[in-house]
Amino acid sequence: MSVLLFGGTAEGHNLACRLARAGCRVTCCVATDYGRELLEPTPGLTVLTGRMDQNAMEAEMAKGYDCVVDATHPYAAQVSENIRAAAKAVGLPYERLLRPREEAGDVLWADSPAEAAQMLADLPGNILLTTGSKDLALFAVYRDRAWVRVLPSLDSLRSALELGYPASHIICMQGPFSRQMNVATLVSMDGKILVTKDTGKAGGFGEKAEAAREAGARLLVIRRPVQETGLELETLFQKLTGGKL
């Protein structure tokens, strides 16, 4: 079994390494060098680095794979659409690795990062942004009362600094984070609102929800852009290694 896997998530990395250890030939595509560094070197696993458009995806898929696995982030909607379209064009079976949701309890919901930014205008107090560096510009108007938690990469740090976030408000760390770490962060910055995406268990969503309740902060959650169908990690692993494709 030869698998082309588009990764960039913890569960995608997990699946790629497990498939390789199970005897599959796996090529894992990641967008950045940082994503490559997070992958455990594994015999049978090849890593390709760099962002691909649909044409580049089709060219790679045409090299003789048995199937394509989309293990990208649930908020990377355009990337997933490109992967699906490329697989269809080349005629390869397509599998979507789903990240299950977790119950959040009493939360505020936003349909997009832009709507979340608008909602913050009516929510007083300091803000902990845990949505990554991509949407920092939307929240920059709150830079004086917002702390941002981003990946420990030069690009993420540069983006935050160029948008005017104070250096003392930038936390560069690799998650997911424990409940205790989230509570400590909220308490240290006197955080009243925690902004996150519906990242599920793999993204530490439950720990953020629990921490917000414990620290007395509101939880503002950005909904996933699309409702997808697919398989969770263990089910997909069994399917790919059981010869059912």
Secondary structure, 3 states (H helix, E strand, C coil): CEEEEECCCHHHHHHHHHHHHCCCEEEEEECCHHHHHHCCCCCCEEEEECCCCHHHHHHHHCCCCCEEEECCCCCCHHHHHHHHHHHHHHCCCEEEECCCCCCCCCCEEECCHHHHHHHHHHCCCEEEECCCCCCHHHHHHHCCCEEEEECCCHHHHHHHHHCCCCHHHEEECCCCCCHHHHHHHHHHCCEEEEEEECCCHHHCHHHHHHHHHHHCCEEEEECCCCCCCCECHHHHHHHHHCCCC
